[in-house]
Amino acid sequence: MSVPCSDQEFRPVKAKAASLPPDVTAERCWCGRLAKVKQVEDFSDQFGMKFFMCASYEHDPPRSSASSSTRPPSPPPLCKWFHWIDTEQPDWARQEVEEKHRRAWATFFEEERQEKARANAKAERERQIQKLRAEQARNREVNQKRMDEEAARRFAEEEVRKEAREAERKRLRERAAEAQAAEERGDKSGKWPRWTQGK
């Protein structure tokens, strides 16, 4: 016994031609034509269930491609008569829907896991980059400090050498002045200057 559809506007999105169950009598729709037997193909709560549909009814599913959008729409249906044959979803269809849902959730969780793994890997790379940059900054600071200390040491050594050179020049000037004065005294006294006699 078929079950009248409570909403004659409702139609499954996907359906295929099916055979009439052996314990069901073929029906005629409102227009008097022998109804077609269809089976729901879309994965919904009605997947696998069979129904009668008027032979004059043409259904346009949602257009999902450019080729389907260029196809002219079906003419308005002559009759929208629609009756369910099955009152419950078959066990095999229920199992397929559950398996499809299980695979869909498994795929979702796997994609979520991979997304988290990629996010963690990206965060780890950023942490490593930050760590490397901090280490490079510390190395630059240490190297700069070492160069500054080396420059200060060289400056101090140069200052010491400069003072030593100035002291030596001063000593030589004093000796030259003393020798000059002694030579002048020797010329006047008729004696050899002391600086020529060694020290």
C-alpha positions in Angstrom: 0.0 0.0 0.0 1.5 3.3 -1.0 1.7 6.3 1.4 0.4 9.7 0.2 3.0 12.4 0.3 2.2 15.1 2.9 3.9 17.7 0.7 3.4 17.4 -3.0 6.1 20.0 -3.7 8.8 17.8 -2.1 10.9 15.7 -4.4 14.2 13.9 -3.8 17.1 15.6 -5.5 18.4 12.3 -7.0 16.3 9.4 -8.0 16.6 6.5 -10.4 14.1 4.2 -12.1 13.3 1.2 -9.9 11.2 -2.0 -10.1 7.9 -2.4 -8.4 8.1 -4.4 -5.2 6.3 -7.8 -5.6 3.7 -7.0 -2.9 2.8 -3.6 -4.1 0.1 -2.8 -6.7 0.9 -0.3 -9.4 -1.0 3.0 -9.1 -2.2 5.7 -11.4 -1.7 9.4 -10.6 -4.1 12.2 -10.6 -4.0 12.6 -14.4 -4.8 8.9 -14.9 -1.5 7.7 -16.2 0.3 4.7 -14.8 2.9 6.1 -12.3 6.6 5.6 -12.5 8.5 3.8 -9.7 11.5 5.7 -8.5 14.2 5.0 -5.8 15.9 7.8 -3.9 19.7 8.0 -4.6 20.7 11.1 -2.6 22.2 10.3 0.8 19.4 11.6 3.0 16.9 10.0 5.4 15.0 8.7 2.4 18.0 7.1 0.7 17.0 3.7 -0.8 13.2 4.3 -0.3 10.9 3.8 -3.3 8.0 6.0 -4.4 5.5 6.5 -7.2 5.8 9.6 -9.3 3.6 10.8 -12.2 5.0 9.8 -15.6 4.3 13.3 -16.8 6.4 14.9 -14.1 9.9 16.2 -15.0 12.2 17.3 -12.3 15.2 19.7 -12.7 17.8 19.1 -10.0 20.0 22.1 -8.9 22.4 23.1 -11.6 26.0 22.5 -10.7 27.8 22.9 -14.0 28.0 25.2 -17.0 26.7 22.5 -19.3 23.6 21.9 -17.1 23.0 25.7 -16.9 22.8 25.9 -20.7 20.3 23.1 -20.9 16.7 24.5 -21.3 14.6 23.8 -18.2 11.9 21.1 -18.2 8.4 22.3 -19.0 6.0 22.7 -16.1 4.8 19.4 -14.8 1.4 18.2 -15.9 0.8 16.5 -12.7 2.8 16.6 -9.4 1.3 13.4 -7.9 3.7 11.7 -5.5 3.3 8.7 -3.2 5.8 6.9 -1.1 5.9 3.1 -1.5 8.3 2.4 1.4 7.4 3.6 4.9 10.9 3.0 6.3 14.4 3.3 5.0 15.9 -0.1 4.1 18.6 -1.5 6.4 21.2 -1.6 3.6 20.5 2.1 2.8 20.6 3.1 6.4 24.0 1.3 6.8 25.3 3.0 3.6 24.2 6.4 4.9 25.8 5.7 8.3 29.0 4.5 6.6 29.1 7.6 4.4 28.6 9.8 7.5 31.3 7.9 9.3 33.7 8.4 6.4 32.7 12.0 6.2 33.4 12.6 9.9 36.6 10.6 9.7 37.7 12.8 6.7 36.7 15.9 8.6 38.7 14.9 11.7 41.7 13.9 9.7 41.6 17.2 7.8 41.3 19.0 11.2 44.2 16.9 12.6 46.3 17.8 9.6 45.3 21.4 9.8 46.3 21.4 13.5 49.6 19.6 12.6 50.3 22.3 9.9 49.5 25.1 12.4 51.8 23.5 15.1 54.5 23.0 12.5 54.2 26.6 11.4 54.2 27.9 15.0 57.3 25.7 15.7 59.1 27.2 12.6 58.2 30.7 13.8 59.6 29.9 17.3 62.8 28.5 15.7 63.1 31.6 13.6 62.6 33.9 16.6 65.1 31.8 18.5 67.6 32.0 15.7 67.1 35.8 15.3 67.6 36.3 19.1 70.7 34.2 19.0 72.0 36.1 16.0 71.3 39.4 17.9 73.2 38.2 20.9 76.1 37.1 18.7 76.2 40.5 17.1 76.1 42.2 20.5 79.0 40.0 21.8 81.0 40.5 18.6 80.4 44.3 18.8 81.5 44.3 22.4 84.6 42.3 21.6 85.4 44.7 18.7 84.9 47.7 20.9 87.2 46.2 23.6 89.8 45.3 21.0 89.6 48.9 19.6 90.0 50.3 23.1 93.0 48.0 23.8 94.7 49.1 20.6 94.0 52.7 21.4 95.5 52.3 24.9 98.5 50.5 23.5 99.0 53.3 20.9 98.7 55.9 23.6 101.4 54.1 25.6 103.7 53.9 22.5 103.0 57.5 21.7 103.9 58.5 25.3 107.1 56.4 25.0 108.0 58.0 21.7 107.4 61.5 23.2 109.5 60.6 26.2 112.3 59.3 24.0 112.1 62.4 21.8 112.3 64.6 24.9 115.3 62.7 26.2 117.0 63.1 22.9 116.3 66.8 22.7 117.6 67.3 26.2 120.8 65.3 25.4 121.2 67.3 22.2 120.8 70.6 24.1 123.3 69.4 26.7 125.8 68.3 24.1 125.4 71.6 22.3 126.0 73.6 25.4 129.0 71.4 26.4 130.5 71.9 22.9 130.1 75.6 23.2 131.8 75.5 26.6 134.6 73.4 25.2 135.3 75.8 22.4 135.7 78.5 24.9 137.9 76.6 27.4 140.0 74.7 24.8 138.8 71.3 26.2 137.0 68.5 24.4 133.3 68.4 25.2 132.2 65.8 27.7 129.7 64.2 25.3 132.5 63.2 23.0 134.2 61.2 25.8 131.4 58.8 26.3 129.1 58.3 29.2 
